[in-house]
Amino acid sequence: MKEITFEQVADLLFNNDNFLVLMHKSPDGDAVGSAYALCMVLRSIGKKANPFCGDEIPPMYEYFTRYVEPQDFQPEYIISVDLASVGLLSGKAKEYADKVNLCIDHHGSNTGYAEYGYVDGKISSCAEIIKYLLDVMKVDIDKNVANAVFTGICTDTGCFKYSSVSPQTHRVAAELMEAGAESADICHLMFDSKSREKLELERMVLETLEFSERGEIAFIYISLETMEKSGAAQSDTDGIASMPRQIEGVKIGITMKEKDGGEFRFSVRTADDIDASEICKQFGGGGHKAAAGCSIHKEQTAAKEDMLEACKAALKGIE
């Protein structure tokens, strides 16, 4: 992948058309906010652009996604946002795995799968990168774009509490608020509001909590049966991966989620000098130092043991 500047990214956007903007599977606020904001801006400069994900877009983001109705065209230029590896594509999005022209991402573990890329692992979120790009493009940021970008930043920073947040991140957030971002409403919706189904899901998941390595590793499990019994939507699992690491004394939190087709999705959260992305790389995944994910296609017990052994080895590596 050829690394390019914001100015060169802007040139590619101005000089091409019929954009398809890809998101990773189980899209979070950063992926959805980045993709929809970019599509809204591309349309504002006369381009055709559609966001695309192999999985359903969570309805919780409807306050800005509803302004991007699908357009009818054949994709000519493929962009990915917040996508560290094409292995994180799902469904029909996999068809574009070897066709990505431009990658915009903030994962240091990015595999360099695109023709061109702007990747900066030191920036808090892909949405923050999108904001810098829009500044270079000198386009107007309306309330809907501001809401989308603000959503991406606040969700990927844990409401501005993670170490990836810089003084500039706060300045960007302030500029988005000045552009109309409904920051208080967004933060409340993302972090302080839960459906009864989500609360029931969390209760059931906490019953699976297990500890190992003197309480320094905590594990929770979300089964398909749990999802069905709780009545929770897929989007209700957002934030659950942070729960094991919130326990005092835990250095590695593991969330194992059962998916259809014999796949188990793992989210790993770490503290101190333990690198979650290095753990997940062993299974074809990636992410950030403190938060990463991967999938393992094995029988349930075997998948769990593989991840536990990798985490135990990482824990021993800092002793």
Secondary structure, 3 states (H helix, E strand, C coil): CEECCHHHHHHHHHCCCCEEEECCCCCCHHHHHHHHHHHHHHHHCCCCEEEECCCCCCHHHHHHHCCCCCCCCCCCEEEEECCCCHHHCCHHHHHHCCCCCEEEECCCCCCCCCCEEEECCCCCCHHHHHHHHHHHHCCCCCHHHHHHHHHHHHHHCCCCCCCCCCHHHHHHHHHHHHCCCCHHHHHHHHHHCCCHHHHHHHHHHHCCCEEECCCCEEEEEECHHHHHHHCCCHHHHCCHHHCHHHCCCCCEEEEEEEECCCEEEEEEEECCCCCHHHHHHCCCCEECCCEEEEEECCCHHHHHHHHHHHHHHHHHCCC
